[in-house]
Amino acid sequence: MEIRKTRMVYDEVNRKNSQTWIQMNDSSRAFAFRAKFVATHGGFFERRGKNWYWVSPAKEKNGYKLKNIHTNEIVFFERMKEFGEKHGLTAVKICELLNGKRKTYKGWTANELREVKEGTGQHIKEKEPKAPIVKLYNGATFKNINTNEVFYVENVSEFAKNNNINAGNLYKVAKGTMKSYKGLKLFNPLDDS
């Protein structure tokens, strides 16, 4: 038995040269793919250099957006201090913009207003969803075509070695890509034949 984390859509969309990443960046219908992806999974796409990267809904809620008055460009950032140092702003003034206490500051305005948290004054961070852990079994249930005997094999490669059978072909039968091999087929309880 093997325990493995499953890949989530979040991993694939931003992994360079994955099929999903190529759809979002290099396809002639990339704009439509990005719109459909955002409608399904939420978040938004952000352009970094030549490529588009997806920002998940959890990151979007944890981050901030300001709008440049001169260019009407909306900028997303996660760390106020770094953004402030880069653009000559202070974290206090950025908070005032986001809370609606200021309309503009050094060419920036709030894209969306945020509530002022009473009491704690803390911004509660939302966590990314964890990838589910899947147990993979190395076994399979086979049926002998000649005797109609049904049996479970715990370790396919060991069974193949003990019975002098090609393990690769037996794995193909176990995965369903090959119908039968050496009189063995994958057991299907719904199969009447």
N, C-alpha and C positions, 0 to 999 in steps of 0.2 A: 504494500500500500504506500502511496506517495501523496504527500500533502503539498498543494500548490495554490498560489494566489491566482485568481482569474484576472485576465486583463479587462479593464473597464474602458468604456468609450473615451473617458478623460485621458487615458494613457495613449490611445491610438491617434486621437485627433491632433495632438501636438508632437507626436513622434515623427521626425523627418523621414520622408520617403515611405511611410506606411500608406496603405491604400486609402484610408480616410483622409490623411494629410494631403495626398495628391489630389483628391476630389476637391478639397477646400482651397487649394492653391493653384494647381497647374491645369485644371480642366477648363474648357471653354465655358462651361456652365457653373463655374465655381461660385458665383454670386448666388445663384439659385440654391446650390447645395448648402452654402453657409446660412441662408435664410431658413431653409427647411431644418437644418441642424439646430439653430437657435430656437425655432418654434417648438421643437421636440424636447430639447435638453435645457433650454434657458441659457443664461449668460450672454456673452457677446464676443465678437471677433475684434481683435486689435491688430493693426498693421505694425510690424516690426521689421524695418528694412523693406525687402521685397516680399516677405511672406506674411500670411495671416495666422495668428495664434488665438486659440479659444481661451477665454477667461470664464471659469466656472461660476455658477450662481453663488457659491459659498465665498469665493474670492471677491466677487463683485460686491457682496454685502459687507465684507471686511474692508474693502478698499474705498476710495473716494474719487469723485469726478469733479473737475473744475473746467470752466469754459474760458478760453482766451477771447477777450472782447474784440481784438483786432482781426483775428483770423477765423473766428467762430469755430475753432477746433476744440473738441472735447478731449481732455487728457485724463486718463485713469492712472491712479497710483495707489500703492499699498502703504507706503511709509511716508508720513507727513514730513518728518525731519529731512529726509533725503531730497524730497521734492522741493521743499522750502529752500534748502541750501543751493540746489541747482538753479532755481528761478529767483533767488533773492527775496524770499518770503519768510515769515516766521510762523511757527506752528500755531501760535495763539491767534494770529490774524486769519490763518486758514480755517481754524475752528469757528471763528466769528463769521466767516463767509458761509461755511456749511450750515451753521445754526441760524442764519438769517439776520444776524445782528449788524452785518455790513452788506452793502449791495455790491461794491467793487473794491478791489485792492490791487494796485500795481498792474492793471490790465487783466485781472482775473475776476470772474464771478462764479457763483455756485451754479452747477448744472441742476442739482436737486437739493432741497433743504432737508436737514436732518433734525430730529428732535434733540433738545438738550436733556440729557439724562439727569434726573433729580437724584440727590443723595450721593450715590456712588461716584458719579462723574466718569465712570469707566465705559468703554466701548466693548460689549460682549462679542467675542470673536465666534463666528460660526465655523464648524469643523467640516472638512471635506469628507464625503462618504468613504468608508473603508471598503476595499475590495474584498468580496467574499472568498473564503478559503474553501477549496474543494478537495475532497479526498478522491484520489484516483486509484482504482484497484487494478492490479495486474492480471486479474483472473477473468474468466468468461464461462458461460454455460454452453456446452456443446451437445449435439445429438448425433449419435452414430447412425448413418443412413441405413446400413445393413441390418442392425439389430434393434433399432429404435430406442436404444439405451440413452438416457439423458444423464449427464454428469457435469459437475462444476469443477473447473480447473483453477486452483489458487494462483499458480505461477505458470503462465503459458510457455515461457522460454525453458523452464525446467522440465515441464511435461514434454515439450518437443525434443529436448535432449535425451530424456529417458526412453522415449518411444522411437527414436531415430527418425524424426520428422523435421522438415525445414521450418524453423521458428518464424521466419519472415512471412511465409505463406499462411501459417496458422494465425498470425496476428492480423493478416488481411481478412481472414474468415471472421475473426473476433470483432473487427471493426465494421464488417459488412461490405467491404469493397470486393470480396471474392465470395462466390456462392458456397463452394465446398472444396475440401482438400483432403485426400486420402480417406474418404468415407466419413469425414466429419463436417458438420455444418453448424452454424450458430443456432441455438435453440430459440424458437419463437413459440410461446404458449398459445398464440392465436392461430398458428398455422395448423390446418386440419390434415394436410397430406403426410 
